[in-house]
Amino acid sequence: MSVRNTQSTLDRAIRSILAQTYSNFELIILDDGSTDGTTEAVRQWRDPRIRFFAGSSQKGLAARLNEGVARARGRFIARMDGDDFSYPERFERQMAFLAAHPAVDLVGAGAIAFRSSGTPIGAFRVA
């Protein structure tokens, strides 16, 4: 999870990952030079699955994602941002699909977009 100035949405994002029904994972959080208290918000969490790397400068999303891949210890990588949240079954369903389809290298998910007020804008479904 690459984050930059996501203090207001970060707790929900982290909670949604820690609540996954598939629990064998590490949550790598890479801060991209936040200035709003994001770093302090991440440091409040006390879960051994969280690995936090604070960045003192802004490198950009692609650089932070590459850093996350380099730091990952697992076989699979799931990605999301600090203003996203995942349903509890996300990892379990994606891992089951990958196990059942060994020729598949990448899976995605649908999404629901929200206004900053929390009002849904619409759904983006996958086929």
Sequence and secondary structure as in RCSB ss.txt:
>XXXX:A:sequence
MSVRNTQSTLDRAIRSILAQTYSNFELIILDDGSTDGTTEAVRQWRDPRIRFFAGSSQKGLAARLNEGVARARGR
FIARMDGDDFSYPERFERQMAFLAAHPAVDLVGAGAIAFRSSGTPIGAFRVA
>XXXX:A:secstr
 EESS HHHHHHHHHHHHT SS    EEEEE S  SSHHHHHHT   TTEEEE  SS   HHHHHHHHHHH  SS
     BTT    TTHHHHHHHHHHH TT       EEEE TTS EEEEE   
